[in-house]
Amino acid sequence: MHAILAPMLIETLGAARDLGRLNEIAGVAIRHGFGDMVRRLGLADALERAGQVLKREHAADLARLAPPVQVRLALEELGPTFVKLGQILAGRADLFGPEWIAEFSRLHSEVPAVAMEALRAQLREDLGDEPEAVFDAFDAEPLAAASIAQVHRARLKDGAEVVVKIRRPGIREVVEADLRLLERLAAVAETEVPSLQPYRPRQLVRELARSLQREMDLAAECHNAERIAANLAVLPYVAIPKVHWQYTRERINVQEFIAGIPGNDLERVSAEGLDRPLLARRGAQAVLKMTVEDGFFHADPHPGNVFYLPGNRIALIDFGMVGRLTTRRREELLSLLLGLVQREPQAVADVLLDWAGDNHVANLTQLEMEIEAFVDQYHGTPLAELHLGQMLADVTTILREHRLALPADLALLIKAFISLEGMGRGLDPGFHMAEEALPMLRQMLRARYTPRALSARAWSTLRGALATAERLPQDVARALRNLRRGRMQLHIDLAHLKRVGDQLDHAANRLALALVIAAMIVGSSIVMTVKGGPTLFGLPAFGFLGFSAAALGGVWLIRSIWRSTHRRDDDDGR
């Protein structure tokens, strides 16, 4: 297999520029104890055929680490694309167990900052002049540096304090090369390593590519911030940094500087007299509005992206990663959350089965029973004792055990819910997301059935039906035209087509054998009437042999029919 796979990999890699990076990836994988995976994917053979020398070093201390730790260290070593992949995997509790999620959650993208001199050429292109000339003040030392961009303090000519976010030079080319390799390796992995198929490598790579492409566009991040700011304008206690568009481009953005208490500095929150329980409730209200009502939410709400401000206000920053939910998804989410909070097992089971897809469920009845048993265990539990985030995590565990994966948007949402409930409990140990969520969920449920909402949905349905009716004559005419030209194709998809074909083949064989047996009986009867020739037991030899063969064939045919009927009866009984 490797002899075939190696040239296929070389052919699909295309540009020779990717081979060096492939060599580096394979080397890191081997060093962290994944040499067998490299071999099974055919990478070693592919690189050797391309003339690359693969270093097969393996440190003994790394070999003693647990696999989740080794994977995390390898991802960190491989750079921004792989760190981002790990951060996405940290939200896929439907695919990975707790020990893996814990390690992926430790991934960080802090890297050494790019020197100011290396940034100047790009800054001159984007700003039109040196940063010291554009801004009243510009700090060459960054506040923070991550794998995609780094942030500097600055002051505008009008005295406004801002942060300048600058994309790392050359990062797009590095990320695009990594994505090309990952896309090809994922396709090979799904085909050649069946154990990886439940993790859906190609789907994860597509999700990673979308996330990175959005995150590298720093202007798009500002559009996200303004959209969320507009949605949350009804909550005066939530602050979103103002965008200064005159300086913002794809590779740079300039936003208001937020001077607040970082989300992980809870001692300072208490020292400055902020109301921690109130902050927890306000954070929950903001999250519920973004997710359930608006369908557009901050998807990376870790403590580094949350600040607490005087007056018990909350500031959110860094909108590079956002989640989107369609109207239908929001309605399904509403039903799921209400089912969990109100302890309605069937409602939860119905939503999860719709999300996972019944066609992929190996044992649908067993899955329904497990979900219903899980929700039913909370029957009679006071609302204040329900941990909504933990309940969502447990539900995804059930799906993972059945090898079912959630759609990417929902996995991202559940991760955000779990993170934010954890932050809320950090602020206030008595905080309960379920208790905060129930009034809003009930209000939104009532809003779905107001006369205005019902009439809007009815009108939308009617418009769709009218549009379909309007297109019907053209569709029928097109179908008739294709039929006249002999281009009409009928596709029949039978789940057990091979089994049906085998049964037809067996039936044809039996029919042919029955005809042969009948011919032998007729022929042998004719031979019996002919005088002369050799005899056996006083009977014409050829006639006797013919009857014997026909008898044996008949016994075999009767036994085959009986066995087939008996097997079918057993299947029906099951």
C-alpha positions in Angstrom: 0.0 0.0 0.0 2.8 2.4 0.9 4.4 1.8 -2.5 1.2 3.1 -4.1 0.5 5.8 -1.6 3.9 7.5 -1.7 3.8 8.5 -5.4 0.1 9.5 -5.0 1.1 11.9 -2.1 4.0 13.4 -4.2 1.6 13.9 -7.1 -1.1 15.5 -4.9 1.4 17.7 -3.1 1.9 19.6 -6.3 4.2 22.5 -5.5 7.7 21.4 -4.4 7.6 24.3 -1.9 5.3 22.2 0.3 7.7 19.3 0.6 10.0 21.1 3.1 7.0 21.8 5.3 5.8 18.2 5.0 9.2 17.0 6.0 9.1 19.3 9.1 5.6 18.1 10.0 6.6 14.4 9.7 9.7 15.0 11.7 7.8 16.6 14.6 5.2 13.8 14.5 8.0 11.2 14.8 9.8 13.1 17.6 6.6 13.2 19.6 5.9 9.5 19.3 3.7 9.3 16.2 6.0 7.4 13.9 3.5 4.7 13.3 0.9 7.2 12.1 3.5 8.7 9.8 4.3 5.3 8.3 0.6 4.3 7.9 -0.1 7.6 6.1 2.8 6.8 3.7 4.6 10.1 4.5 8.0 8.5 5.1 7.9 6.8 1.7 6.6 9.9 0.0 9.4 12.1 1.3 12.1 9.6 0.5 10.9 9.3 -3.1 11.0 13.1 -3.2 14.6 13.2 -2.1 13.8 14.5 1.4 15.7 13.3 4.4 13.4 12.6 7.3 15.0 12.9 10.7 13.8 10.0 12.8 14.9 11.3 16.2 12.8 10.4 19.2 13.5 11.8 22.7 13.0 9.3 25.5 11.5 11.8 27.8 8.8 12.6 25.2 8.0 8.9 24.8 6.9 8.7 28.5 4.3 11.4 28.1 0.6 10.6 27.7 -0.6 10.8 24.1 -2.8 14.0 24.7 0.2 15.8 26.1 2.4 14.7 23.1 -0.2 15.9 20.6 -0.4 19.3 22.4 3.3 19.7 22.4 3.5 18.7 18.7 0.8 21.2 17.8 2.6 24.0 19.6 5.9 23.2 17.9 4.3 23.2 14.4 3.1 26.8 14.7 0.0 28.9 14.3 -2.1 26.8 11.9 -1.8 23.7 14.2 -2.2 25.7 17.4 -5.5 27.0 15.9 -6.5 23.4 15.0 -5.9 22.4 18.6 -8.0 25.3 19.8 -10.8 24.2 17.5 -10.5 20.6 18.8 -10.8 22.0 22.4 -14.4 22.7 21.6 -15.2 19.3 20.2 -16.2 17.4 23.3 -18.4 15.4 20.9 -15.3 13.9 19.3 -12.7 13.8 22.1 -12.7 12.7 25.7 -12.0 14.9 28.8 -8.3 14.3 28.9 -7.9 15.4 25.3 -10.1 18.5 25.7 -8.1 19.5 28.8 -4.8 19.4 26.9 -6.2 21.1 23.8 -7.5 23.9 26.1 -4.0 24.5 27.4 -2.8 25.5 23.9 -1.9 29.1 23.7 -0.7 31.2 20.8 1.8 33.4 22.6 5.0 33.5 20.6 8.0 35.9 20.4 7.0 39.3 19.1 8.1 40.5 15.7 10.7 43.2 16.0 9.5 46.7 15.1 12.0 47.1 12.3 10.5 43.9 10.6 7.0 45.5 10.8 7.8 48.9 9.4 7.6 48.2 5.7 4.1 46.6 6.1 3.0 49.4 8.4 4.1 52.1 5.9 2.1 50.3 3.2 -1.1 50.1 5.3 -0.8 53.5 7.1 0.8 55.6 4.4 3.6 56.8 6.7 5.7 55.8 9.6 3.6 54.9 12.7 5.3 57.6 14.7 4.0 60.2 12.2 0.5 58.8 11.9 -0.1 58.5 15.7 0.6 61.1 18.4 2.4 58.3 20.3 3.2 54.7 19.4 4.7 52.1 21.7 7.2 49.9 19.8 7.0 47.3 22.6 3.9 45.1 22.0 1.3 44.6 24.7 0.9 41.0 23.6 2.0 38.8 20.7 0.1 35.8 19.3 0.6 33.5 16.3 -1.5 35.6 13.9 -1.0 39.2 15.1 0.5 41.3 17.9 -0.9 44.4 19.7 0.7 47.7 20.4 -0.5 50.7 22.5 -0.9 54.0 20.7 -2.5 57.5 21.0 -4.3 59.3 18.2 -3.8 62.9 17.4 -7.1 63.8 19.2 -5.7 62.2 22.4 -7.8 59.0 22.2 -6.0 55.9 23.6 -6.1 53.0 21.2 -4.6 49.6 20.5 -3.1 48.8 17.1 -3.4 45.1 16.0 -0.8 44.2 13.3 -0.8 40.9 11.4 2.5 39.1 11.4 4.3 39.6 8.0 4.2 36.5 5.8 1.8 34.6 8.1 -0.8 34.2 5.3 1.6 32.2 3.1 2.6 30.0 6.0 -1.0 29.3 6.9 -2.0 28.6 3.3 0.8 26.1 2.8 -0.2 24.3 6.0 -3.8 24.2 5.0 -2.9 22.7 1.6 -1.0 19.9 3.3 -3.6 19.3 6.0 -6.3 19.0 3.4 -4.4 16.4 1.4 -3.3 14.5 4.5 -6.9 14.5 5.9 -8.2 12.9 2.7 -5.5 10.2 2.9 -6.1 9.7 6.6 -9.9 9.1 6.1 -9.1 6.5 3.4 -6.1 4.7 4.9 -6.6 4.9 8.7 -10.2 3.8 9.5 -9.7 4.5 13.2 -9.6 8.3 12.3 -12.9 8.3 10.4 -15.1 9.1 13.5 -13.0 12.3 13.9 -13.9 13.5 10.4 -10.5 14.8 9.5 -11.6 16.6 6.3 -14.5 18.3 8.0 -12.2 19.5 10.8 -9.7 20.9 8.2 -12.5 22.7 6.4 -13.6 24.2 9.7 -10.0 25.2 10.5 -9.6 26.9 7.1 -12.7 29.0 7.5 -11.8 30.0 11.0 -8.2 31.0 10.0 -9.3 32.9 6.9 -11.7 35.0 8.9 -9.2 35.6 11.7 -6.4 36.8 9.4 -8.7 39.5 8.0 -8.3 42.1 10.8 -10.9 44.4 9.1 -13.5 41.6 9.3 -12.8 41.3 13.0 -13.9 45.0 13.3 -17.1 44.3 11.4 -17.8 41.5 13.8 -17.3 43.9 16.7 -19.6 46.5 15.4 -22.3 44.0 14.6 -22.2 42.6 18.1 -22.1 46.1 19.6 -25.2 47.0 17.7 -27.0 43.8 18.9 -26.0 44.5 22.5 -26.8 48.2 22.5 -29.9 47.4 24.5 -27.6 46.2 27.3 -25.9 49.4 28.5 -23.7 47.5 30.9 -21.8 45.8 28.0 -19.0 47.7 26.3 -17.4 46.9 22.9 -14.3 48.8 21.7 -14.9 51.5 19.2 -13.3 50.9 15.7 -11.2 53.7 14.1 -11.9 52.8 10.4 -9.6 55.4 8.9 -6.6 53.3 10.0 -8.1 49.9 9.6 -7.2 47.5 6.8 -7.0 43.7 6.2 -3.5 43.6 7.9 -4.1 46.2 10.6 -6.9 47.4 12.8 -7.1 50.2 15.4 -9.6 50.0 18.2 -10.4 51.8 21.5 -8.1 50.9 24.4 -10.1 49.2 27.2 -8.7 49.9 30.7 -10.4 47.4 32.9 -9.8 44.5 35.2 -8.8 41.3 33.3 -11.4 38.5 33.6 -9.0 36.2 35.6 -8.1 38.8 38.2 -10.9 38.1 40.6 -9.1 39.4 43.7 -8.8 42.9 42.1 -12.6 42.7 41.2 -13.3 42.3 44.9 -10.7 44.9 46.0 -12.3 47.5 43.8 -15.7 46.9 45.2 -17.4 45.4 42.1 -20.6 43.3 42.6 -19.4 39.9 41.5 -22.8 38.1 41.5 -24.2 41.0 39.4 -21.3 40.7 36.9 -22.1 37.0 36.6 -25.8 37.6 35.9 -25.0 40.4 33.4 -22.5 38.2 31.5 -25.1 35.4 31.3 -27.7 37.8 29.9 -25.3 39.1 27.3 -24.4 35.6 26.2 -28.0 34.4 26.0 -28.9 37.4 23.9 -26.0 36.9 21.5 -26.7 33.2 21.1 -30.5 32.5 21.4 -31.8 35.9 20.2 -29.2 37.3 17.8 -27.6 34.1 16.4 -24.2 35.9 16.3 -21.9 35.4 19.2 -18.4 35.8 20.6 -16.9 32.3 20.2 -13.7 32.7 22.2 -14.9 34.1 25.6 -11.9 33.1 27.7 -10.9 35.4 30.6 -8.3 37.2 28.5 -11.0 38.5 26.2 -13.3 39.8 29.1 -12.7 42.9 31.2 -14.7 44.2 34.2 -15.2 48.0 34.3 -16.4 50.5 37.0 -20.2 50.5 37.5 -20.3 46.7 37.2 -19.9 46.9 33.4 -18.4 44.2 31.2 -16.2 44.7 28.1 -15.6 42.1 25.4 -12.6 42.3 23.1 -11.1 40.3 20.2 -13.9 39.3 17.8 -11.7 37.3 15.4 -13.6 34.1 16.2 -17.4 34.4 16.1 -20.2 31.9 15.8 -23.3 32.1 13.6 -26.6 30.4 14.1 -29.4 30.4 11.5 -33.0 31.0 12.6 -33.7 27.3 12.5 -30.7 26.6 14.6 -31.7 29.1 17.2 -35.2 27.6 17.4 -33.6 24.1 17.9 -31.3 25.5 20.5 -34.2 27.1 22.3 -36.0 23.7 22.4 -32.9 22.0 23.6 -32.2 24.4 26.4 -35.8 24.5 27.5 -35.8 20.7 27.4 -32.7 20.6 29.7 -33.9 23.3 32.1 -37.5 21.9 32.3 -36.4 18.3 32.4 -38.2 17.1 29.2 -36.2 14.1 27.9 -38.1 13.6 24.7 -37.6 17.2 23.6 -33.8 16.9 24.2 -33.6 13.6 22.3 -35.6 14.9 19.3 -33.2 17.9 18.9 -30.0 16.0 19.3 -31.1 13.3 16.9 -31.9 16.0 14.3 -28.5 17.5 14.8 -26.6 14.2 14.6 -28.6 12.8 11.8 -30.6 9.6 12.2 -28.9 8.0 9.2 -25.6 7.9 11.1 -27.0 6.3 14.3 -26.0 2.7 14.6 -28.5 2.0 17.4 -31.2 4.7 17.4 -33.3 3.1 20.1 -30.3 2.8 22.5 -29.3 6.4 21.9 -32.8 7.6 22.6 -33.0 5.6 25.8 -29.6 7.0 27.0 -30.6 10.6 26.4 -34.0 10.2 28.1 -32.4 8.5 31.1 -29.8 11.3 31.3 -32.3 14.1 31.3 -34.7 12.1 33.5 -32.1 11.9 36.3 -32.6 15.6 36.9 -36.3 15.2 37.5 -37.2 17.0 40.8 -33.8 18.7 41.0 -34.2 22.4 42.0 -33.5 24.8 39.1 -30.8 26.5 41.2 -28.8 23.2 41.4 -28.7 22.5 37.6 -25.3 23.1 36.0 -26.3 23.8 32.4 -22.8 23.8 31.0 -22.1 20.4 32.6 -25.4 19.1 31.3 -24.4 20.2 27.7 -21.0 18.6 28.2 -22.5 15.3 29.3 -24.9 15.2 26.4 -22.0 15.6 23.9 -20.3 12.7 25.8 -23.3 10.5 25.0 -23.1 11.5 21.3 -19.3 10.8 21.3 -19.8 7.3 22.7 -22.2 6.7 19.8 -19.6 8.1 17.3 -21.8 11.0 16.4 -20.5 14.5 15.7 -22.3 17.8 16.2 -22.3 20.4 13.4 -19.4 22.8 13.8 -21.5 25.8 14.7 -23.2 24.0 17.6 -19.9 22.5 18.9 -18.6 26.1 19.0 -21.7 27.3 20.8 -21.5 24.6 23.5 -17.9 25.4 24.1 -18.8 29.0 24.6 -21.6 28.1 27.0 -19.4 25.9 29.1 -16.6 28.5 29.2 -18.9 31.3 30.2 -20.7 29.3 32.9 -17.3 28.5 34.4 -16.4 32.2 34.4 -19.8 33.0 36.0 -19.2 30.4 38.8 -15.7 31.9 39.3 -17.3 35.3 40.0 -20.2 33.9 42.1 -20.1 30.2 43.4 -23.9 30.5 43.6 -24.3 31.4 40.0 -26.6 29.1 37.9 -26.9 29.6 34.2 -30.1 27.6 34.1 -31.8 30.0 36.5 -30.7 33.0 34.5 -31.7 31.3 31.2 -35.2 30.2 32.0 -37.0 33.6 32.0 -35.4 34.6 28.7 -36.1 31.2 27.1 -39.7 31.3 28.1 -40.1 34.9 26.9 -38.6 33.9 23.5 -40.8 30.9 23.3 -43.9 33.0 23.8 -42.5 35.5 21.2 -42.5 32.7 18.6 -46.2 32.3 18.9 -47.4 35.9 19.0 -49.9 36.7 16.2 -47.3 38.8 14.5 -44.7 36.0 14.5 -47.2 33.4 13.3 -48.4 35.6 10.5 -44.7 36.4 9.4 -43.9 32.6 9.3 -47.2 31.9 7.5 -46.4 34.6 4.9 -42.9 33.3 4.4 -44.3 29.8 3.9 -46.9 31.1 1.5 -44.3 33.0 -0.5 -42.2 29.8 -0.8 -45.1 27.8 -2.0 -46.1 30.5 -4.5 -42.5 30.6 -5.8 -42.5 26.8 -6.2 -45.9 26.9 -8.0 -44.5 29.6 -10.3 -41.5 27.5 -11.3 -43.5 24.3 -11.7 -44.5 24.8 -15.4 -40.8 25.5 -16.4 -39.6 22.5 -14.3 -42.2 20.2 -16.0 -41.3 21.6 -19.5 -37.6 21.0 -18.8 -38.2 17.5 -17.6 -40.3 16.7 -20.7 -37.6 18.2 -23.0 -34.9 16.1 -21.4 -37.2 13.0 -21.8 -37.7 13.7 -25.5 -33.9 14.0 -26.0 -33.2 10.8 -24.1 -31.4 12.7 -21.4 -33.7 11.8 -18.6 -31.9 9.9 -15.9 -33.6 7.9 -13.1 -31.5 7.2 -10.0 -32.7 4.5 -7.6 -30.7 4.3 -4.4 -31.4 1.0 -2.6 -29.7 0.6 0.8 -29.4 -3.2 0.3 -28.9 -3.4 -3.4 -26.0 -5.9 -3.2 -28.1 -8.2 -1.0 -30.9 -8.0 -3.5 -28.5 -8.8 -6.4 -27.1 -11.8 -4.4 -30.6 -13.1 -3.8 -31.5 -12.8 -7.5 -28.3 -14.6 -8.4 -29.0 -17.5 -6.0 -32.6 -17.8 -7.4 -31.3 -17.9 -11.0 -28.8 -20.6 -10.0 -31.5 -22.7 -8.4 -33.7 -22.3 -11.4 -30.9 -23.4 -13.8 -30.2 -26.4 -11.6 -33.8 -27.4 -11.5 -34.0 -27.3 -15.3 -30.8 -29.4 -15.6 -32.3 -31.9 -13.1 -35.6 -32.0 -15.1 -33.7 -32.6 -18.3 -31.6 -35.4 -16.7 -34.8 -37.1 -15.5 -36.4 -36.9 -19.0 -33.3 -38.1 -20.7 -32.7 -40.9 -18.3 -36.3 -42.1 -18.8 -35.7 -42.2 -22.5 -32.5 -44.2 -22.1 -34.3 -46.7 -19.8 -36.5 -47.7 -22.8 -33.6 -48.4 -25.1 -32.6 -52.2 -25.3 -28.9 -53.2 -25.2 -25.8 -51.5 -23.9 -24.1 -51.8 -20.5 -26.1 -52.4 -17.4 -25.9 -51.7 -13.6 -28.1 -53.7 -11.2 -29.9 -55.0 -14.2 -30.8 -51.6 -15.4 -29.3 -49.6 -18.3 -26.1 -48.0 -16.9 -26.5 -44.5 -18.4 -30.2 -44.3 -17.3 -29.3 -45.4 -13.8 -26.5 -42.8 -13.5 -28.7 -40.1 -14.9 -31.4 -40.8 -12.3 -28.8 -41.0 -9.5 -27.4 -37.6 -10.5 -30.9 -36.1 -10.7 -31.7 -37.5 -7.3 -28.6 -36.0 -5.7 -29.2 -32.6 -7.4 -32.8 -32.7 -6.2 -31.7 -33.4 -2.6 -29.2 -30.5 -2.7 -31.8 -28.1 -4.2 -34.4 -29.0 -1.5 -31.8 -28.6 1.2 -30.7 -25.2 -0.2 -34.3 -23.9 -0.4 -35.0 -25.1 3.2 -31.9 -23.4 4.6 -32.8 -20.1 2.8 -36.3 -20.2 4.2 -35.2 -21.0 7.7 -32.6 -18.1 7.7 -35.2 -15.7 6.5 -37.6 -16.7 9.2 -34.9 -16.2 11.8 -34.2 -12.7 10.4 -37.9 -11.8 10.6 -38.0 -13.1 14.2 -35.2 -10.8 15.2 
